[in-house]
Amino acid sequence: MRDEGTYILEAINEFLNVIRKTGLRGTVSHLNVKYDNGIPNEYLQRGMQMLKDARDIEHLNVYCDMLPTCFATGGALALLPPWLYADGWKKAQETMSTPEGRAKIKADFCRYWRFLDYGQWDRLLYIQPSYMPEICTRPFNELVKESGLSPFDYFISVLAAASSLEEVAKVHIQGTVFREQTMIDSVVTDPIYMWQTDSTVTVEDGPLAEQTANVQNYMSMTYFFTRYVRDLGAIPIEKALTKVSSIPASHFKLEGRGVLAEGYYADINVFDLNELKVNSTFSDVCRYSSGMDYVIVNGTPVIAKGEHTGARSGRALRHLPRK
């Protein structure tokens, strides 16, 4: 959307106007409001109600989605004011190297994860620059304490160590951005929400793993089921499954998918809910979850007895009618 912060309600209305005028289907991805982030926390409920009214009163085909965790991944560059690097990264480094320059940056730091500017640095869990791998798996507050710097100054010093703007653009930050009860009351249980992982397909080692070393790539969907379905019992497994199968398949017109039915493509996961386990951690990121006994894609077993069979039976889904 155009904005997920101060103007999120206006952005949702703009989204709905497109749907109204075109008759298209639509999904707000992601509908989230980070708590204590510069706008009223109730904007999430107001945004949800706008979508519900659009569905119930106007009969518009709209949904929203969200990732499952209370922590989220962000881009460190989004916290910096654009004027800082407008004249190149070398000039930015010069500005960041002086007390006066840092003071100017700090005065214009209230953006994106605004709660950091409000002093809530305990919510920044990790900073992960590829050019400083030794700090990527260490808690941010631990690094700050060792440095003797303020959290802001340490954060800026890490970014200043990048050799180019391109390097800075790849720096991930992990932070606590949502309250769990809010997640349960909205994402987990509300029927307008579909679940998604906000992640990419990856592996456990090698060059691809190095580029995608983000815990959400290895645990998001497993976390949905282990935390909210099994451990908390916040939603029955039957309803949980529809959020990741039949509802998105229907909404995105993926014909022949999303349910178990004769003549469908046979995309099937077989697992014991009690055996599912998240193995990825911030200190040991690239680890698949375990407990998924069988994964059948287009009728072909890809995982059998928890092990990959070597089959590559997937295909790109372009929501075209079946022939």
VOBA-1610 file (N, C-alpha, C; in pm, whole numbers, padded with zeros to 5 digits, always signed):
BEGIN
Met+00085-00119+00000Met+00000+00000+00000Met+00088+00124+00000Arg+00023+00236-00019Arg+00098+00361-00021Arg+00160+00393+00115Asp+00092+00351+00224Asp+00142+00382+00357Asp+00089+00281+00456Glu+00174+00235+00549Glu+00127+00145+00654Glu+00147+00208+00791Gly+00165+00339+00792Gly+00186+00411+00916Gly+00082+00519+00937Thr+00127+00644+00936Thr+00041+00757+00966Thr-00085+00761+00881Tyr-00073+00726+00754Tyr-00185+00739+00661Tyr-00240+00603+00618Ile-00235+00505+00709Ile-00278+00371+00672Ile-00427+00366+00638Leu-00509+00442+00709Leu-00653+00439+00680Leu-00682+00500+00543Glu-00612+00608+00511Glu-00627+00666+00377Glu-00580+00568+00270Ala-00473+00495+00301Ala-00421+00398+00204Ala-00519+00284+00181Ile-00583+00237+00288Ile-00683+00132+00274Ile-00801+00181+00191Asn-00842+00305+00214Asn-00953+00361+00136Asn-00915+00372-00011Glu-00792+00411-00038Glu-00745+00418-00176Glu-00749+00280-00240Phe-00704+00179-00166Phe-00707+00041-00213Phe-00851+00000-00245Leu-00944+00030-00155Leu-01083-00008-00176Leu-01146+00065-00295Asn-01105+00188-00316Asn-01157+00262-00432Asn-01117+00197-00564Val-00995+00144-00567Val-00952+00071-00687Val-01041-00051-00710Ile-01070-00124-00602Ile-01156-00242-00612Ile-01296-00202-00656Arg-01348-00094-00599Arg-01483-00049-00633Arg-01494-00013-00782Lys-01394+00054-00833Lys-01402+00105-00970Lys-01369+00000-01076Thr-01296-00103-01036Thr-01252-00203-01134Thr-01326-00336-01123Gly-01382-00364-01004Gly-01444-00493-00984Gly-01345-00605-00962Leu-01219-00571-00942Leu-01116-00671-00919Leu-01124-00727-00778Arg-01056-00840-00757Arg-01032-00890-00622Arg-00911-00817-00566Gly-00899-00816-00433Gly-00783-00747-00376Gly-00742-00801-00242Thr-00613-00789-00212Thr-00558-00830-00083Thr-00467-00721-00030Val-00490-00679+00093Val-00398-00587+00160Val-00288-00672+00223Ser-00169-00662+00170Ser-00058-00742+00219Ser+00060-00648+00250His+00090-00630+00376His+00026-00685+00495His-00051-00574+00565Leu-00164-00615+00628Leu-00235-00519+00712Leu-00179-00532+00853Asn-00093-00441+00888Asn-00033-00444+01022Asn-00013-00303+01074Val-00023-00290+01203Val+00007-00164+01270Val+00103-00196+01384Lys+00225-00151+01372Lys+00324-00174+01477Lys+00285-00092+01601Tyr+00291-00153+01718Tyr+00244-00081+01837Tyr+00343+00027+01879Asp+00287+00134+01935Asp+00365+00251+01979Asp+00458+00299+01868Asn+00402+00314+01750Asn+00485+00351+01635Asn+00440+00481+01571Gly+00385+00570+01652Gly+00356+00704+01601Gly+00214+00726+01556Ile+00131+00622+01553Ile-00010+00637+01520Ile-00091+00561+01624Pro-00220+00592+01638Pro-00300+00520+01739Pro-00300+00370+01713Asn-00281+00293+01819Asn-00280+00148+01805Asn-00411+00093+01752Glu-00522+00166+01777Glu-00653+00117+01731Glu-00673+00132+01580Tyr-00574+00191+01512Tyr-00584+00199+01366Tyr-00592+00061+01302Leu-00534-00039+01367Leu-00544-00175+01314Leu-00689-00219+01312Gln-00760-00201+01423Gln-00900-00241+01428Gln-00985-00160+01332Arg-00955-00032+01318Arg-01030+00051+01226Arg-01007+00008+01081Gly-00882-00026+01050Gly-00853-00074+00915Gly-00922-00206+00886Met-00921-00297+00985Met-00991-00424+00970Met-01140-00402+00946Gln-01198-00308+01020Gln-01341-00282+01005Gln-01374-00227+00867Met-01285-00146+00812Met-01306-00094+00676Met-01316-00209+00576Leu-01230-00309+00592Leu-01234-00424+00502Leu-01358-00509+00525Lys-01395-00526+00652Lys-01515-00604+00683Lys-01640-00538+00625Asp-01650-00407+00639Asp-01765-00336+00583Asp-01767-00347+00432Ala-01649-00341+00372Ala-01641-00354+00226Ala-01690-00492+00182Arg-01659-00595+00260Arg-01704-00730+00228Arg-01853-00748+00256Asp-01895-00707+00376Asp-02031-00737+00420Asp-02137-00645+00360Ile-02102-00519+00342Ile-02201-00422+00294Ile-02192-00403+00143Glu-02069-00390+00092Glu-02052-00366-00052Glu-02026-00494-00131His-02004-00604-00059His-01978-00734-00121His-01854-00731-00212Leu-01754-00657-00167Leu-01627-00656-00238Leu-01545-00778-00198Asn-01472-00832-00293Asn-01392-00952-00268Asn-01253-00909-00223Val-01241-00878-00093Val-01114-00830-00039Val-01078-00909+00087Tyr-00950-00931+00102Tyr-00892-00994+00221Tyr-00768-00917+00261Cys-00704-00964+00366Cys-00573-00911+00403Cys-00490-01028+00454Asp-00361-01005+00471Asp-00276-01111+00525Asp-00168-01051+00612Met-00097-01140+00681Met+00003-01095+00778Met+00096-01211+00811Leu+00218-01181+00850Leu+00311-01283+00895Leu+00276-01325+01038Pro+00325-01440+01084Pro+00276-01497+01210Pro+00345-01453+01337Thr+00460-01391+01326Thr+00542-01369+01444Thr+00525-01229+01501Cys+00552-01214+01630Cys+00549-01082+01692Cys+00671-01001+01655Phe+00775-01068+01609Phe+00892-00996+01557Phe+00881-00992+01405Ala+00949-00897+01347Ala+00946-00883+01201Ala+01083-00840+01152Thr+01104-00855+01024Thr+01229-00815+00960Thr+01208-00682+00889Gly+01303-00596+00901Gly+01297-00468+00831Gly+01428-00436+00764Gly+01430-00325+00694Gly+01552-00280+00629Gly+01611-00162+00704Ala+01737-00173+00743Ala+01801-00066+00820Ala+01804+00066+00744Leu+01819+00058+00613Leu+01828+00181+00533Leu+01703+00267+00546Ala+01588+00203+00569Ala+01463+00278+00578Ala+01459+00371+00699Leu+01548+00349+00794Leu+01552+00435+00912Leu+01632+00563+00887Leu+01715+00563+00784Leu+01800+00679+00757Leu+01727+00781+00671Pro+01744+00910+00699Pro+01683+01013+00614Pro+01747+01013+00475Pro+01667+01019+00370Pro+01722+01012+00233Pro+01826+01120+00202Trp+01813+01237+00264Trp+01911+01343+00235Trp+02053+01301+00272Leu+02063+01207+00369Leu+02195+01166+00418Leu+02280+01108+00306Tyr+02220+01026+00220Tyr+02297+00959+00114Tyr+02264+01010-00026Ala+02198+01125-00032Ala+02159+01182-00162Ala+02281+01216-00248Asp+02393+01250-00185Asp+02515+01286-00258Asp+02619+01175-00257Gly+02573+01052-00232Gly+02664+00939-00235Gly+02697+00888-00097Trp+02742+00764-00090Trp+02767+00701+00039Trp+02892+00756+00108Lys+02991+00795+00031Lys+03111+00852+00093Lys+03076+00979+00170Lys+02993+01062+00111Lys+02950+01184+00180Lys+02869+01150+00304Ala+02786+01046+00294Ala+02708+01002+00410Ala+02799+00957+00523Gln+02904+00883+00489Gln+02998+00837+00592Gln+03066+00954+00661Glu+03098+01057+00585Glu+03158+01175+00645Glu+03064+01240+00745Thr+02936+01248+00708Thr+02836+01306+00799Thr+02821+01222+00925Met+02820+01089+00908Met+02802+01000+01022Met+02923+00997+01114Ser+03036+01047+01068Ser+03159+01040+01147Ser+03174+01154+01246Thr+03087+01255+01238Thr+03100+01371+01325Thr+02982+01380+01422Pro+03005+01433+01542Pro+02894+01450+01638Pro+02783+01538+01581Glu+02822+01641+01505Glu+02722+01730+01448Glu+02637+01658+01344Gly+02703+01576+01263Gly+02631+01501+01161Gly+02535+01401+01222Arg+02580+01332+01326Arg+02494+01233+01391Arg+02375+01301+01459Ala+02399+01417+01515Ala+02289+01491+01579Ala+02183+01529+01476Lys+02227+01566+01356Lys+02134+01601+01250Lys+02054+01478+01206Ile+02122+01364+01196Ile+02054+01239+01159Ile+01953+01201+01267Lys+01993+01213+01392Lys+01905+01176+01503Lys+01780+01263+01506Ala+01794+01387+01466Ala+01679+01478+01464Ala+01580+01441+01354Asp+01623+01359+01258Asp+01535+01319+01147Asp+01528+01167+01139Phe+01528+01103+01256Phe+01534+00957+01263Phe+01396+00894+01285Cys+01295+00977+01304Cys+01162+00925+01337Cys+01090+00882+01210Arg+01122+00764+01163Arg+01064+00711+01040Arg+01061+00559+01049Tyr+00969+00500+00976Tyr+00959+00354+00964Tyr+00937+00291+01102Trp+01042+00240+01168Trp+01028+00188+01304Trp+01046+00306+01399Arg+00942+00387+01409Arg+00951+00512+01485Arg+00974+00487+01633Phe+00935+00369+01680Phe+00950+00341+01823Phe+01097+00345+01866Leu+01189+00327+01773Leu+01331+00340+01808Leu+01365+00485+01841Asp+01309+00577+01766Asp+01331+00719+01794Asp+01269+00758+01928Tyr+01165+00683+01970Tyr+01103+00711+02099Tyr+01182+00650+02215Gly+01295+00587+02183Gly+01381+00532+02288Gly+01358+00386+02320Gln+01273+00317+02244Gln+01243+00177+02273Gln+01341+00084+02199Trp+01469+00103+02227Trp+01572+00025+02159Trp+01575-00121+02204Asp+01509-00151+02316Asp+01501-00291+02357Asp+01420-00374+02258Arg+01343-00309+02173Arg+01263-00380+02072Arg+01344-00414+01948Leu+01465-00358+01934Leu+01553-00397+01825Leu+01634-00518+01872Leu+01605-00633+01814Leu+01665-00758+01860Leu+01800-00785+01797Tyr+01810-00768+01666Tyr+01933-00799+01594Tyr+01951-00701+01479Ile+02077-00671+01449Ile+02112-00603+01325Ile+02205-00696+01250Gln+02181-00713+01120Gln+02248-00821+01047Gln+02310-00772+00915Pro+02429-00711+00927Pro+02502-00669+00807Pro+02593-00781+00756Ser+02587-00810+00629Ser+02669-00918+00573Ser+02818-00888+00585Tyr+02854-00760+00592Tyr+02994-00723+00599Tyr+03048-00729+00743Met+02962-00759+00839Met+03005-00780+00978Met+02937-00906+01031Pro+02970-01022+00975Pro+02901-01146+01013Pro+02914-01181+01160Glu+03018-01131+01225Glu+03041-01165+01365Glu+02934-01107+01458Ile+02858-01008+01413Ile+02755-00950+01500Ile+02613-00994+01462Cys+02600-01063+01351Cys+02466-01094+01297Cys+02382-01182+01389Thr+02445-01267+01467Thr+02371-01360+01553Thr+02382-01324+01701Arg+02426-01203+01728Arg+02438-01159+01868Arg+02331-01054+01897Pro+02264-01062+02011Pro+02159-00966+02045Pro+02210-00823+02039Phe+02127-00735+01986Phe+02167-00596+01969Phe+02203-00531+02103Asn+02123-00555+02205Asn+02150-00490+02335Asn+02284-00535+02394Glu+02324-00658+02365Glu+02453-00710+02411Glu+02568-00637+02342Leu+02553-00614+02211Leu+02654-00543+02134Leu+02667-00398+02181Val+02553-00335+02208Val+02553-00197+02256Val+02626-00186+02390Lys+02597-00279+02478Lys+02659-00276+02611Lys+02810-00290+02600Glu+02857-00379+02514Glu+03000-00397+02496Glu+03067-00275+02435Ser+02995-00207+02346Ser+03054-00094+02274Ser+03072+00029+02362Gly+02988+00041+02463Gly+02993+00161+02546Gly+02924+00280+02482Leu+02866+00260+02365Leu+02796+00367+02295Leu+02648+00365+02328Ser+02579+00472+02291Ser+02433+00470+02300Ser+02380+00379+02190Pro+02258+00325+02204Pro+02203+00240+02098Pro+02202+00308+01962Phe+02165+00437+01959Phe+02162+00510+01832Phe+02302+00518+01771Asp+02400+00556+01851Asp+02536+00572+01799Asp+02593+00439+01752Tyr+02563+00331+01824Tyr+02613+00201+01779Tyr+02547+00162+01647Phe+02418+00184+01637Phe+02345+00153+01513Phe+02407+00228+01395Ile+02431+00357+01412Ile+02489+00438+01305Ile+02630+00392+01272Ser+02706+00352+01373Ser+02844+00308+01348Ser+02847+00180+01266Val+02750+00092+01286Val+02742-00031+01207Val+02713+00002+01061Leu+02620+00091+01038Leu+02586+00126+00899Leu+02700+00203+00834Ala+02768+00286+00910Ala+02878+00363+00855Ala+02993+00274+00809Ala+03000+00152+00863Ala+03108+00060+00826Ala+03087-00004+00689Ala+02969+00014+00631Ala+02942-00042+00498Ala+03026+00030+00393Ser+03066-00044+00291Ser+03151+00015+00187Ser+03070+00086+00080Ser+02941+00061+00076Ser+02858+00122-00029Ser+02713+00127+00016Leu+02636+00208-00055Leu+02493+00217-00027Leu+02425+00084-00056Glu+02476+00013-00155Glu+02418-00117-00188Glu+02431-00214-00072Glu+02544-00209-00001Glu+02561-00294+00116Glu+02463-00258+00226Val+02445-00129+00247Val+02353-00085+00351Val+02211-00129+00319Ala+02175-00126+00193Ala+02039-00163+00151Ala+02008-00309+00182Lys+02111-00390+00204Lys+02091-00532+00233Lys+02095-00564+00382Val+02113-00463+00466Val+02122-00487+00610Val+01981-00509+00666His+01958-00626+00724His+01831-00657+00787His+01836-00619+00935Ile+01721-00581+00985Ile+01705-00563+01129Ile+01587-00649+01172Gln+01597-00706+01293Gln+01490-00787+01350Gln+01441-00716+01475Gly+01311-00703+01486Gly+01259-00632+01602Gly+01123-00681+01645Thr+01089-00655+01771Thr+00956-00687+01823Thr+00862-00575+01784Val+00768-00604+01697Val+00684-00497+01642Val+00535-00516+01670Phe+00494-00638+01709Phe+00352-00663+01736Phe+00335-00729+01872Arg+00224-00704+01936Arg+00190-00771+02061Arg+00118-00902+02028Glu+00149-01006+02105Glu+00092-01137+02073Glu-00059-01138+02084Gln-00116-01073+02184Gln-00262-01075+02197Gln-00326-01006+02078Thr-00262-00901+02027Thr-00313-00836+01907Thr-00308-00931+01789Met-00201-01008+01778Met-00191-01108+01671Met-00305-01209+01682Ile-00332-01256+01804Ile-00437-01356+01824Ile-00574-01298+01790Asp-00598-01176+01833Asp-00729-01114+01812Asp-00754-01076+01667Ser-00649-01063+01588Ser-00668-01020+01450Ser-00623-01128+01353Val-00494-01139+01332Val-00439-01229+01231Val-00484-01373+01251Val-00472-01421+01373Val-00493-01563+01399Val-00639-01604+01385Thr-00729-01524+01438Thr-00868-01567+01448Thr-00964-01497+01353Asp-00929-01382+01302Asp-01026-01309+01221Asp-01036-01367+01080Pro-01157-01391+01031Pro-01173-01455+00899Pro-01128-01371+00781Ile-01106-01240+00798Ile-01060-01162+00683Ile-00911-01180+00659Tyr-00841-01241+00756Tyr-00697-01260+00744Tyr-00663-01396+00686Met-00577-01395+00586Met-00509-01515+00541Met-00370-01514+00606Trp-00313-01632+00623Trp-00178-01640+00678Trp-00077-01646+00565Gln+00037-01586+00587Gln+00147-01597+00491Gln+00278-01592+00567Thr+00385-01620+00498Thr+00513-01635+00566Thr+00607-01516+00552Asp+00581-01430+00454Asp+00672-01317+00430Asp+00815-01367+00412Ser+00829-01475+00337Ser+00961-01537+00327Ser+00985-01593+00187Thr+01104-01644+00167Thr+01141-01700+00038Thr+01183-01846+00055Val+01179-01920-00053Val+01228-02059-00052Val+01380-02055-00042Thr+01436-02143+00040Thr+01580-02141+00059Thr+01630-02280+00098Val+01756-02287+00135Val+01821-02413+00174Val+01893-02392+00306Glu+01957-02498+00356Glu+02022-02489+00486Glu+02169-02448+00480Asp+02233-02460+00365Asp+02373-02420+00355Asp+02405-02379+00213Gly+02522-02319+00196Gly+02564-02275+00064Gly+02535-02129+00038Pro+02568-02080-00081Pro+02553-01938-00115Pro+02410-01886-00099Leu+02309-01968-00137Leu+02171-01921-00124Leu+02135-01900+00022Ala+02175-01993+00107Ala+02147-01979+00251Ala+02213-01853+00307Glu+02332-01822+00261Glu+02400-01702+00309Glu+02323-01575+00274Gln+02257-01576+00159Gln+02182-01460+00114Gln+02043-01452+00176Thr+01994-01563+00228Thr+01857-01566+00279Thr+01853-01606+00425Ala+01956-01576+00500Ala+01967-01617+00640Ala+01876-01532+00728Asn+01749-01559+00718Asn+01646-01490+00794Asn+01556-01596+00857Val+01537-01589+00987Val+01463-01697+01055Val+01324-01717+00996Gln+01262-01611+00945Gln+01127-01626+00892Gln+01124-01715+00768Asn+01236-01726+00700Asn+01243-01815+00583Asn+01241-01962+00623Tyr+01269-01991+00749Tyr+01283-02129+00794Tyr+01176-02174+00893Met+01093-02081+00942Met+01004-02122+01051Met+00865-02064+01050Ser+00833-01972+00960Ser+00708-01896+00973Ser+00583-01983+00979Met+00564-02071+00880Met+00441-02149+00878Met+00437-02251+00992Thr+00551-02308+01025Thr+00555-02400+01139Thr+00517-02328+01266Tyr+00562-02204+01280Tyr+00530-02126+01399Tyr+00380-02103+01411Phe+00311-02077+01300Phe+00166-02061+01303Phe+00100-02177+01376Phe+00138-02298+01335Phe+00071-02416+01386Phe+00119-02457+01525Thr+00249-02443+01552Thr+00298-02484+01683Thr+00257-02386+01792Arg+00261-02257+01763Arg+00232-02157+01866Arg+00082-02136+01885Tyr+00012-02103+01778Tyr-00127-02060+01792Tyr-00228-02175+01793Val-00198-02280+01717Val-00290-02393+01711Val-00263-02492+01824Arg-00138-02536+01835Arg-00106-02641+01932Arg-00088-02588+02075Asp+00004-02492+02093Asp+00041-02451+02228Asp-00063-02363+02295Leu-00118-02267+02221Leu-00215-02175+02279Leu-00360-02215+02255Gly-00383-02298+02155Gly-00521-02336+02124Gly-00607-02218+02084Ala-00546-02118+02022Ala-00619-01996+01987Ala-00714-02016+01870Ile-00689-02119+01788Ile-00773-02144+01671Ile-00771-02295+01643Pro-00886-02353+01611Pro-00888-02497+01579Pro-00807-02525+01453Ile-00747-02642+01446Ile-00662-02673+01331Ile-00741-02670+01201Glu-00870-02707+01205Glu-00950-02706+01083Glu-00960-02565+01024Lys-00985-02466+01110Lys-00993-02328+01062Lys-00855-02275+01025Ala-00755-02318+01100Ala-00619-02275+01069Ala-00579-02319+00930Leu-00613-02441+00895Leu-00575-02495+00764Leu-00640-02418+00650Thr-00765-02375+00669Thr-00831-02303+00559Thr-00761-02171+00530Lys-00698-02112+00631Lys-00630-01984+00612Lys-00507-01997+00523Val-00452-02118+00511Val-00332-02138+00431Val-00356-02227+00309Ser-00482-02263+00287Ser-00509-02355+00176Ser-00629-02310+00094Ser-00750-02344+00138Ser-00868-02320+00053Ser-00900-02173+00033Ile-00883-02091+00136Ile-00917-01949+00121Ile-00824-01880+00021Pro-00690-01887+00039Pro-00604-01822-00062Pro-00615-01885-00199Ala-00632-02017-00207Ala-00645-02080-00339Ala-00767-02028-00412Ser-00878-02013-00340Ser-00999-01960-00400Ser-00984-01813-00436His-00927-01736-00344His-00916-01592-00367His-00826-01560-00485Phe-00718-01636-00499Phe-00624-01611-00608Phe-00653-01695-00732Lys-00773-01758-00733Lys-00819-01834-00849Lys-00720-01943-00891Leu-00666-02013-00794Leu-00578-02125-00823Leu-00664-02250-00836Glu-00717-02269-00954Glu-00816-02375-00975Glu-00755-02513-00952Gly-00833-02599-00888Gly-00789-02735-00864Gly-00696-02750-00747Arg-00687-02645-00664Arg-00595-02650-00550Arg-00665-02598-00424Gly-00605-02630-00310Gly-00654-02576-00184Gly-00743-02667-00103Val-00798-02771-00164Val-00882-02867-00091Val-00850-03008-00140Leu-00887-03106-00059Leu-00873-03245-00099Leu-01002-03287-00170Ala-00993-03307-00301Ala-01112-03343-00377Ala-01070-03420-00502Glu-01156-03506-00547Glu-01128-03585-00667Glu-01106-03492-00786Gly-01000-03521-00862Gly-00970-03441-00980Gly-00882-03321-00953Tyr-00851-03294-00826Tyr-00763-03183-00793Tyr-00617-03228-00805Tyr-00525-03132-00787Tyr-00385-03159-00816Tyr-00311-03237-00708Ala-00373-03267-00598Ala-00311-03345-00491Ala-00185-03278-00435Asp-00203-03157-00382Asp-00099-03091-00302Asp-00133-03120-00156Ile-00055-03206-00091Ile-00094-03258+00039Ile+00025-03256+00136Asn+00000-03207+00257Asn+00098-03215+00365Asn+00046-03313+00470Val+00132-03402+00515Val+00095-03500+00618Val+00188-03479+00738Phe+00129-03448+00855Phe+00213-03423+00971Phe+00136-03451+01099Asp+00211-03475+01204Asp+00159-03488+01340Asp+00183-03354+01407Leu+00077-03285+01444Leu+00091-03151+01501Leu+00183-03151+01622Asn+00179-03256+01700Asn+00261-03262+01821Asn+00410-03280+01791Glu+00442-03321+01668Glu+00582-03345+01631Glu+00644-03227+01558Leu+00565-03129+01518Leu+00621-03012+01450Leu+00713-02936+01544Lys+00827-02890+01491Lys+00923-02819+01575Lys+00999-02716+01492Val+01009-02595+01546Val+01090-02490+01486Val+01234-02509+01531Asn+01326-02519+01439Asn+01468-02539+01471Asn+01554-02416+01444Ser+01504-02322+01366Ser+01579-02202+01334Ser+01577-02105+01452Thr+01693-02050+01484Thr+01705-01949+01588Thr+01787-01832+01534Phe+01789-01723+01605Phe+01867-01608+01561Phe+02016-01638+01560Ser+02060-01728+01645Ser+02202-01761+01650Ser+02238-01879+01560Asp+02139-01954+01513Asp+02160-02067+01423Asp+02044-02067+01324Val+02053-01977+01228Val+01937-01940+01146Val+01896-02049+01047Cys+01989-02098+00970Cys+01956-02179+00852Cys+01928-02325+00888Arg+01816-02345+00955Arg+01775-02479+00996Arg+01627-02498+00965Tyr+01599-02600+00884Tyr+01460-02630+00853Tyr+01384-02671+00979Ser+01254-02647+00979Ser+01168-02703+01082Ser+01158-02854+01059Ser+01119-02927+01163Ser+01107-03071+01151Ser+00965-03115+01188Gly+00931-03238+01153Gly+00801-03293+01186Gly+00704-03303+01070Met+00745-03253+00953Met+00661-03265+00834Met+00694-03398+00767Asp+00608-03498+00785Asp+00638-03634+00741Asp+00634-03650+00589Tyr+00528-03596+00529Tyr+00512-03612+00384Tyr+00464-03481+00324Val+00524-03446+00210Val+00476-03335+00129Val+00460-03387-00013Ile+00337-03383-00061Ile+00305-03431-00195Ile+00267-03311-00280Val+00339-03289-00388Val+00317-03175-00476Val+00275-03226-00613Asn+00159-03184-00658Asn+00104-03231-00785Asn+00103-03384-00793Gly+00072-03447-00679Gly+00058-03591-00676Gly+00188-03668-00658Thr+00301-03598-00650Thr+00432-03663-00638Thr+00493-03637-00502Pro+00534-03741-00427Pro+00599-03718-00298Pro+00732-03643-00315Val+00743-03529-00250Val+00866-03450-00251Val+00941-03470-00119Ile+00866-03485-00012Ile+00922-03525+00117Ile+00851-03653+00158Ala+00927-03754+00197Ala+00871-03881+00244Ala+00947-03923+00369Lys+00873-03951+00475Lys+00933-03985+00605Lys+01032-03878+00651Gly+00997-03752+00621Gly+01077-03639+00666Gly+01199-03607+00583Glu+01222-03683+00476Glu+01341-03663+00393Glu+01301-03625+00251His+01379-03534+00191His+01352-03492+00053His+01380-03609-00043Thr+01288-03632-00134Thr+01303-03743-00227Thr+01385-03707-00350Gly+01411-03578-00370Gly+01480-03534-00491Gly+01386-03495-00602Ala+01257-03523-00583Ala+01158-03486-00686Ala+01138-03336-00689Arg+01116-03285-00808Arg+01090-03142-00828Arg+00963-03128-00910Ser+00851-03156-00845Ser+00724-03163-00918Ser+00643-03034-00911Gly+00701-02930-00854Gly+00629-02803-00847Gly+00624-02732-00982Arg+00537-02635-00989Arg+00525-02556-01112Arg+00481-02414-01074Ala+00508-02320-01161Ala+00463-02183-01137Ala+00311-02177-01147Leu+00247-02113-01052Leu+00101-02101-01051Leu+00063-01962-01101Arg-00004-01959-01214Arg-00036-01829-01277Arg-00187-01804-01279His-00257-01866-01188His-00402-01855-01172His-00476-01856-01306Leu-00432-01946-01394Leu-00500-01965-01522Leu-00595-02084-01511Pro-00704-02084-01584Pro-00797-02196-01578Pro-00728-02325-01623Arg-00767-02437-01562Arg-00713-02565-01601Arg-00760-02601-01742Lys-00672-02667-01818Lys-00707-02714-01951Lys-00757-02858-01943
//
